[in-house]
Amino acid sequence: MHDEISIISSEDRHYSIDKSAEILNLHHEVISVDKENRKMDVAYLSKTIDEEIKAGVKFLAVVLNMGSTMYGSVDDITKITELLKSKPVEFMIHVDAAFGGFIYPFINFENKMNFSNPHIVSFTLDAHKMLQAPYGTDIYLSRKGFIEGVLTEGASYVKGQDCTLSGSRSGANAISVWMILRAYGSQGGIEFCHEIWERTNSLCDELDALQVQYFRESFMNIVTISSPYISESIAHKYRLVPNCHENPQWWKIVVMDHVTPQIIASFLSELSEYLTDSFALNKKAVKTELFSEHL
Ligand SMILES: *Cc1c(COP(=O)(O)O)cnc(C)c1O
């Protein structure tokens, strides 16, 4: 039974998926992403599923991204569900909406990553990302009837018993999330999402004008700039997040409340100056090269 289950996730998954696979001692297949849109490569996924079935796998736990940590990328639920349905294997989908859950569905009204898809059984959302709640305010949403599978009846002294791995934790966290949501109100929350989304749109328009290479998922507030287009000193000054600290290839901006239009303007002006200078420097280098060749 155990080796008949595999976890499938994307190259852009959160590292916690690897942790869970190791804790559960389950086989884990990582699907590469299309480098243009950073969505799971469906052809690669199809090939992998065929191989898994051949190896005797009967159940797939598929983890999809709604806002990957570094890029904010969102997997294509429609294509992936269609593909999975066409294969002789049972599957369930979990959506990792830790980063995107509190913005993406409020901006993209066409969003199909929700419980209307009968194959989606659960979601995770982090209130300590977009909602700026204190750390440790993760939310796990499960389709009715699925959480009972992990109910620990041994917790007889706990009213309602226990469905968690971690056990007792602070109720203050839940209250803080509730307070933040109440303070926004549903309309206020949507307006806030739209405001930072518009701010992200104007940032991207300016980056386009500067011909900067970056990745951005349309309905997200994350902009990930390719490292040749930014200096480390600008990245550090504005506290952008590197994809890795050793040798960063990408620097991420998360447009939030504190990322004001003024800060964005001063960032863009420094970036423009840097790009003009490095362009001039490149031209000079080419000239010197030509000149020395001449000699
Ligand atoms: C932040 C994040 C998580 C959860 O990590 P925490 O350690 O709970 O903050 C999971 N998935 C994604 C995509 C994330 O961005």
The ligand as an ORCA input file, in Angstrom:
! r2SCAN-3c Opt
* xyz 0 1
  C       5.458     30.393      3.312
  C       5.002     29.252      2.517
  C       4.658     28.030      3.099
  C       4.686     27.761      4.582
  O       5.820     28.118      5.219
  P       5.814     28.662      6.717
  O       7.090     28.169      7.238
  O       4.613     28.122      7.396
  O       5.751     30.157      6.600
  C       4.198     27.023      2.284
  N       4.085     27.197      0.962
  C       4.388     28.362      0.355
  C       4.201     28.489     -1.120
  C       4.854     29.431      1.111
  O       5.152     30.595      0.506
*
